[in-house]
Amino acid sequence: MKKIVINGGRSLTGEVTISGAKNSAVALIPAAILANSPVILEGVPDIQDVHSLIEILEIMGAKITFSNNVLEIDPTEIVSVPMPNGKINSLRASYYFMGTLLGKFGEAVVGLPGGCYLGPRPIDLHVKGFEALGVQVTNEHGAMYLRTESDQMQGNRIFMDVVSVGATINIMLAAVKAKGQTIIENAAREPEIIDVATLLNNMGAKVRGAGTDIIRIDGVEELHGCRHFMIPDRIEAGTYLALAAAAGNGIKVKNVIFEHLESFIAKLQEIGVKMKISEDEIEVYPSTDLKAVNVMTYPYPGFATDLQQPLTPLLLMTSGTAEIIDTIYAKRVNHVPELARMGADISVEGNMIIVNGPSKLHGAEVVASDLRAGACLVIAGLLAEGTTTIYNVEYILRGYDHIIEKLTALGASIEMIEEVEAE
Ligand code: UD1
């Protein structure tokens, strides 16, 4: 068990460079097995979810090297391995193996995904999409069994009832190898979807319209290896921007695609955060007179649910009352009691989080309940007077590349401690 200990109240300054996008990486890595020769991914974040996926690929027989953020995946000797449980259950994005194993072998056995608990996270849209392609899907003892009914998946028109990142990508991953054309309507438009489509097209697929709500995929017989440079992580960038606005004394956030963060930056501007935005970096200046604002999360390009929790410590520094409604995950509120333990005036009323600022935070012992709640508590710990200890930090390490090193370079007093369990 690991814990993070922060001595807060220091002013932070300097530069931080954003790593590759976690939510892209967790789809690009399973996508690589569709190729018949090596795929080289550049800019891959060094995070636990990536290491878990590498372990899963190695179990299937892939040859992998990973150094300096370059991940080479040689899928030529991969075999179809049933994965009803084990490592596959440790991350949500393991559901992408349903799409890629179907594309590769026409069948898959994949344990139901784990990952962060944000309230109910169904996969009915993924299943409906596969069924539309002619796949028989059954749930047996917590594992999904998928088998193509005829000898090949057949393209189809699929309308998504709810805008879903995971289902859009998963159907795309299967459809690139289906016979004929698949049209995904009401598709999610996240930048990570464009990144996955770009990789697939570089591998020889025919995917058009990624980034809009209609994606057309013409199936192909074969996909080949390629080299792909992935996009930076807009959620990690947003986390450091929120931190810079709340606790920074001049921080430059580098390797950022501003267009991926427009709704978030607009919110920071509404709060009164002063920034200089350049082509691929954003400098955040110390700001005063910060104003409370309301936040409502939506699918991209709306305000990302993943940035709701990291923004909250900044809202605690503003004057007035802020209301947050998460329309994607209404139960994403487990950070609220932890922040209250640190002295925050924050509560949940119905489907709304109410933040009253300015709040003076003090150090406390808190528990990270999920990845972004963990990031929120790290920022709160940096703002608080005294010592904050965060438990369950494995969640944070799933998605934040070298977070201790990056924050230490900004002047934070933060360390990770491995707890030795009593015999
Ligand atoms: C992805 C992101 C996650 C982010 C979320 C929403 C990855 C690995 N994770 O998760 O960080 O918080 O998008 O931006 O990329 N839904 C259904 N049925 C389904 C699938 C989803 O009803 O079959 C609902 C969900 O309950 C949720 C909404 O659709 O309310 C959006 O979920 P979705 O976009 O699918 O989230 P994930 O892909 O799991």
Boltz pocket constraint, residues with backbone or C-beta under 6 A from the ligand:
constraints:
  - pocket:
      binder: B
      contacts: [[A, 22], [A, 23], [A, 26], [A, 92], [A, 93], [A, 120], [A, 121], [A, 122], [A, 123], [A, 124], [A, 125], [A, 126], [A, 127], [A, 162], [A, 163], [A, 164], [A, 165], [A, 166], [A, 167], [A, 188], [A, 305], [A, 306], [A, 327], [A, 328], [A, 329]]
      max_distance: 6.0
